[in-house]
């Protein structure tokens, strides 16, 4: 058995795979592959053409939007994934992003870094017993500068607490429901959730109440979490219409898929001051250039798609992918089939 793997997986999962199959990492040899593991690479008809013996694709996570499922089904290629196993990791990042926005953590670090650079550039010295009059005058200026800086910081960095506010969820699968549990039981937030299949009973199990629509969540919540898969129905759901309907000062958090958000519309509501802030673990360009319009806002927090990137989640997901590949290639049923 030969498995094409050009992305890192957990060392224990790699070890298990190497014990049962030959691992191919060179694209020159990908045509020999019986299986592949995909973390972020897209697999469409062209890639399938390049791997004529491909029998199974394992998605390293839950999002299958990078795989042409219809094409895989037509060719008889099994697609498997690892549902729910990284849900806690992404939920914890959701909460981290929210706290970073509400307490202005990134902006606070920026102010400190700016102060350090100014101090270094001024050449200030504070050696004990230094009686040099010129240096003493510089020290006095520095103290006054620090007082002014602190006064500015106290105003600019005034944050908000989570307790008593409403967290809204557009999508309420494993990640959304786990995030709601943390926020409701840990921070005392009210939680409002919508998804097409959600029932009042299931919402209540996770400390939430059911909303009648996605629009109700956008309109009612102090913070809106996007927790949806990306497909043609959900693409751009956080666009001009719903962003404009969010409460003044509300916050948008997206650790799902970049395509859920209209980035230009988000720029507009941040620039106008309508939103209090936003955070994303996913952008259309996950390592944007300095000219990316969202990076100008101190109340916008971004991370480079690290939601599921914990040792614990990588172990669970990696082992699940490897075991399913081995099962399919051995003629057994997959535990988590997609097609």
Phi and psi in degrees as a GROMACS rama.xvg file:
@    title "Ramachandran Plot"
@    xaxis  label "Phi"
@    yaxis  label "Psi"
@TYPE xy
-125.919  129.313  UNK-2
-120.895  125.899  UNK-3
-84.1072  122.4  UNK-4
-141.395  107.584  UNK-5
-113.979  10.7733  UNK-6
-128.55  155.187  UNK-7
-72.4024  139.658  UNK-8
-127.506  172.298  UNK-9
-58.7178  140.49  UNK-10
-55.1594  -36.4865  UNK-11
-69.286  -36.8412  UNK-12
-67.8676  -40.1127  UNK-13
-62.1347  -42.6563  UNK-14
-61.1336  -46.4186  UNK-15
-60.5109  -43.8371  UNK-16
-64.0823  -42.4672  UNK-17
-66.9963  -23.2787  UNK-18
-73.1133  -21.1708  UNK-19
-120.531  -9.60087  UNK-20
-150.821  159.399  UNK-21
-86.0448  128.91  UNK-22
-95.3579  124.477  UNK-23
-106.817  125.771  UNK-24
-114.638  -13.2366  UNK-25
-84.8102  129.429  UNK-26
-65.5177  -22.2522  UNK-27
-65.8819  -21.449  UNK-28
-109.622  5.29107  UNK-29
-61.8573  -22.6529  UNK-30
-64.8173  -15.0853  UNK-31
-85.5282  -8.39368  UNK-32
-71.0751  138.525  UNK-33
-91.9031  -22.3729  UNK-34
-152.144  161.853  UNK-35
-145.825  153.779  UNK-36
-111.605  128.361  UNK-37
-118.17  120.578  UNK-38
-94.6942  -57.2968  UNK-39
-128.306  -9.81489  UNK-40
-70.2352  144.131  UNK-41
-89.0389  144.011  UNK-42
-128.435  106.53  UNK-43
-119.636  -161.138  UNK-44
-60.7652  -38.5033  UNK-45
-63.6706  -43.4097  UNK-46
-67.0446  -37.722  UNK-47
-67.0848  -36.2763  UNK-48
-61.108  -35.7432  UNK-49
-75.3182  -12.2565  UNK-50
-126.772  72.8288  UNK-51
-63.8343  -21.772  UNK-52
-96.3674  11.8238  UNK-53
-65.2272  129.883  UNK-54
-114.943  -27.506  UNK-55
-150.819  139.469  UNK-56
-116.583  126.302  UNK-57
-106.326  119.371  UNK-58
-85.3551  121.794  UNK-59
-80.8613  72.4521  UNK-60
143.23  -151.199  UNK-61
-111.876  -23.0284  UNK-62
-81.6085  118.054  UNK-63
-103.321  11.0201  UNK-64
-68.5785  -14.8837  UNK-65
-86.6987  -0.989901  UNK-66
-113.414  133.03  UNK-67
-78.814  91.0756  UNK-68
-65.982  -38.1656  UNK-69
-63.6677  -41.8563  UNK-70
-66.8796  -40.5039  UNK-71
-63.0131  -42.7054  UNK-72
-63.6351  -41.1896  UNK-73
-61.2226  -34.1639  UNK-74
-91.905  -0.66919  UNK-75
74.6384  23.8792  UNK-76
-90.7142  124.779  UNK-77
-74.7814  138.669  UNK-78
-120.393  126.92  UNK-79
-124.895  162.195  UNK-80
-145.572  -177.008  UNK-81
-126.444  80.5596  UNK-82
-71.961  147.085  UNK-83
71.6328  -13.5996  UNK-84
-76.4716  -17.6913  UNK-85
-110.199  12.6238  UNK-86
-62.141  -42.9312  UNK-87
-66.3056  -38.7497  UNK-88
-61.3401  -46.2676  UNK-89
-69.1911  -37.6788  UNK-90
-61.7398  -42.3655  UNK-91
-64.4962  -36.7842  UNK-92
-68.0981  -38.503  UNK-93
-52.1214  -47.8656  UNK-94
-66.8921  -40.1875  UNK-95
-60.249  -45.4609  UNK-96
-62.323  -42.1504  UNK-97
-61.7342  -46.408  UNK-98
-63.6619  -37.8222  UNK-99
-62.2333  -38.8365  UNK-100
-71.8713  -48.0458  UNK-101
-66.6278  -33.1178  UNK-102
-103.788  5.6427  UNK-103
56.5786  43.9136  UNK-104
-64.2316  -46.0877  UNK-105
-66.0302  -41.4947  UNK-106
-65.3662  -37.1573  UNK-107
-61.657  -44.4983  UNK-108
-64.0593  -37.1762  UNK-109
-61.4935  -42.9317  UNK-110
-63.7705  -39.8714  UNK-111
-65.5006  -44.6439  UNK-112
-60.8294  -40.5796  UNK-113
-62.366  -41.0578  UNK-114
-65.6199  -40.1982  UNK-115
-62.6933  -44.7101  UNK-116
-64.3503  -39.563  UNK-117
-64.8842  -40.1037  UNK-118
-64.8319  -42.9743  UNK-119
-65.0482  -39.5674  UNK-120
-67.7044  -31.823  UNK-121
-78.3222  -16.188  UNK-122
69.7907  29.9061  UNK-123
-64.473  140.046  UNK-124
-127.741  143.596  UNK-125
-129.853  39.3102  UNK-126
-64.3039  136.072  UNK-127
-60.932  135.67  UNK-128
77.8361  8.36692  UNK-129
-75.5739  111.664  UNK-130
-101.223  10.7532  UNK-131
-62.983  118.973  UNK-132
-57.8958  -40.3593  UNK-133
-63.8124  -41.1957  UNK-134
-69.4177  -35.4835  UNK-135
-63.0296  -38.6562  UNK-136
-65.7727  -39.426  UNK-137
-62.9064  -39.6911  UNK-138
-63.5145  -40.4656  UNK-139
-63.7494  -41.2678  UNK-140
-62.3927  -39.6662  UNK-141
-64.6019  -41.8698  UNK-142
-61.3643  -43.5472  UNK-143
-64.0597  -39.2921  UNK-144
-63.5245  -38.1565  UNK-145
-66.9632  -38.3071  UNK-146
-64.3772  -41.9009  UNK-147
-65.3772  -39.549  UNK-148
-64.8719  -41.1933  UNK-149
-65.2935  -40.0651  UNK-150
-62.089  -41.7417  UNK-151
-63.6323  -44.9099  UNK-152
-62.5833  -38.4935  UNK-153
-61.9629  -33.4674  UNK-154
-81.0644  -46.3219  UNK-155
-69.4463  -27.7017  UNK-156
-103.953  18.2506  UNK-157
-66.8805  121.339  UNK-158
-106.397  -164.027  UNK-159
-136.333  146.176  UNK-160
-87.3528  159.108  UNK-161
-88.7754  -30.8995  UNK-162
-56.3729  129.853  UNK-163
87.6433  -10.0388  UNK-164
-88.5598  167.462  UNK-165
-106.094  123.826  UNK-166
-98.0195  127.227  UNK-167
-110.647  143.346  UNK-168
-124.888  119.616  UNK-169
-99.7896  99.6926  UNK-170
102.343  134.109  UNK-171
-145.437  51.6157  UNK-172
-81.8322  -151.368  UNK-173
-62.0954  -40.0423  UNK-174
-71.775  -47.7836  UNK-175
-61.3127  -44.6706  UNK-176
-68.2213  -35.7673  UNK-177
-68.9618  -39.4362  UNK-178
-60.6558  -42.3427  UNK-179
-61.9912  -41.1703  UNK-180
-59.224  -46.5703  UNK-181
-61.6043  -44.3522  UNK-182
-73.9247  -37.5694  UNK-183
-74.4146  -52.63  UNK-184
-81.5712  -25.6049  UNK-185
-94.6673  -31.7606  UNK-186
-119.658  -3.85152  UNK-187
72.9802  30.8156  UNK-188
-89.8334  149.017  UNK-189
-79.3128  142.674  UNK-190
-126.09  133.553  UNK-191
-126.527  127.155  UNK-192
-133.73  147.303  UNK-193
-138.965  137.12  UNK-194
-154.918  160.085  UNK-195
-57.971  -30.7882  UNK-196
-107.248  6.85511  UNK-197
-71.5177  139.896  UNK-198
-112.528  156.68  UNK-199
-57.881  -35.5175  UNK-200
-66.5686  -44.4301  UNK-201
-68.2345  -38.6727  UNK-202
-59.0252  -44.5669  UNK-203
-64.1801  -32.161  UNK-204
-60.1392  -24.5585  UNK-205
-113.18  26.4541  UNK-206
71.3457  28.8848  UNK-207
-130.736  168.637  UNK-208
-121.169  152.942  UNK-209
-80.4668  134.912  UNK-210
-92.6389  157.415  UNK-211
-80.3136  -20.1946  UNK-212
-163.078  165.773  UNK-213
-62.6284  -37.1045  UNK-214
-60.9308  -39.1165  UNK-215
-60.6635  -39.8756  UNK-216
-63.3378  -49.6522  UNK-217
-59.6717  -38.4654  UNK-218
-76.9866  -28.8294  UNK-219
-103.035  -25.4197  UNK-220
-86.3656  151.545  UNK-221
-80.5957  -26.1073  UNK-222
-140.873  134.004  UNK-223
-113.447  123.944  UNK-224
-101.683  131.386  UNK-225
-91.7357  121.778  UNK-226
-137.178  48.6099  UNK-227
-115.941  153.017  UNK-228
-72.0067  158.787  UNK-229
-95.2637  122.037  UNK-230
-150.569  -175.542  UNK-231
-65.6391  -25.6671  UNK-232
-78.4444  -29.573  UNK-233
-100.924  -14.1654  UNK-234
-57.7733  127.209  UNK-235
70.9219  20.4778  UNK-236
-60.9865  -35.3455  UNK-237
-88.5908  74.1718  UNK-238
-111.843  -164.866  UNK-239
-58.0851  -41.0319  UNK-240
-61.3947  -57.023  UNK-241
-73.5258  -34.9736  UNK-242
-63.919  -37.4392  UNK-243
-68.5597  -26.268  UNK-244
-85.8769  -8.08671  UNK-245
-66.8916  154.422  UNK-246
-61.8821  146.133  UNK-247
-58.1026  126.222  UNK-248
86.8019  1.09551  UNK-249
-71.4896  170.102  UNK-250
-125.925  141.077  UNK-251
-112.801  131.605  UNK-252
-124.31  127.756  UNK-253
-131.464  107.388  UNK-254
-119.213  26.9199  UNK-255
-103.122  -87.1167  UNK-256
-137.439  139.859  UNK-257
-59.722  -36.9115  UNK-258
-65.5921  -8.98316  UNK-259
-72.4238  -21.2099  UNK-260
-113.31  133.71  UNK-261
-81.7197  103.15  UNK-262
-65.6999  -32.455  UNK-263
-68.1989  -40.4803  UNK-264
-65.3284  -37.3537  UNK-265
-64.6832  -41.9623  UNK-266
-57.289  -42.1814  UNK-267
-62.9538  -43.6191  UNK-268
-76.531  -24.2935  UNK-269
-74.0872  -41.8896  UNK-270
-64.4751  -37.6409  UNK-271
-75.3549  -14.3794  UNK-272
84.4205  5.70348  UNK-273
-65.218  -43.7899  UNK-274
-90.6195  146.469  UNK-275
-78.8188  -17.8336  UNK-276
167.759  173.575  UNK-277
-156.122  158.792  UNK-278
-146.36  147.78  UNK-279
-144.172  134.764  UNK-280
-94.6562  -4.35499  UNK-281
-140.139  127.656  UNK-282
-124.837  163.921  UNK-283
-56.1973  -38.8846  UNK-284
-114.242  107.754  UNK-285
-71.6169  -16.8812  UNK-286
-123.815  77.7562  UNK-287
-69.1532  156.916  UNK-288
-75.9125  169.229  UNK-289
-61.5965  -20.766  UNK-290
-89.0108  5.27511  UNK-291
-61.6528  128.24  UNK-292
-62.2808  -27.2411  UNK-293
-75.6378  -20.969  UNK-294
-74.1664  -9.24424  UNK-295
-75.7058  -14.716  UNK-296
-97.0484  122.709  UNK-297
-67.1088  -16.5927  UNK-298
-96.6587  17.0797  UNK-299
-112.725  122.938  UNK-300
-111.778  134.626  UNK-301
-136.449  142.393  UNK-302
-130.708  154.659  UNK-303
-90.793  66.9757  UNK-304
56.8891  56.852  UNK-305
-110.149  9.8951  UNK-306
-52.8299  -45.2737  UNK-307
-97.8441  10.3544  UNK-308
-91.9254  61.5679  UNK-309
-116.443  155.295  UNK-310
-59.0172  -41.3216  UNK-311
-65.3503  -46.6018  UNK-312
-67.7185  -40.309  UNK-313
-62.8233  -36.4148  UNK-314
-64.2431  -51.1147  UNK-315
-62.4705  -45.934  UNK-316
-68.856  -44.5593  UNK-317
-61.5799  -44.92  UNK-318
-65.1135  -38.6012  UNK-319
-62.8513  -45.2364  UNK-320
-61.6247  -46.8764  UNK-321
-63.3432  -45.1921  UNK-322
-62.12  -39.5286  UNK-323
-69.4667  -39.1176  UNK-324
-59.5661  -47.1497  UNK-325
-63.2069  -38.7533  UNK-326
-64.3312  -47.6872  UNK-327
-63.2284  -44.0986  UNK-328
-68.2693  -22.0419  UNK-329
-89.6883  3.24183  UNK-330
85.5281  14.1647  UNK-331
-97.2665  166.177  UNK-332
-76.4775  141.054  UNK-333
-76.7933  148.297  UNK-334
-74.1552  -36.8274  UNK-335
-130.711  75.309  UNK-336
-79.1745  145.402  UNK-337
-103.07  -55.3776  UNK-338
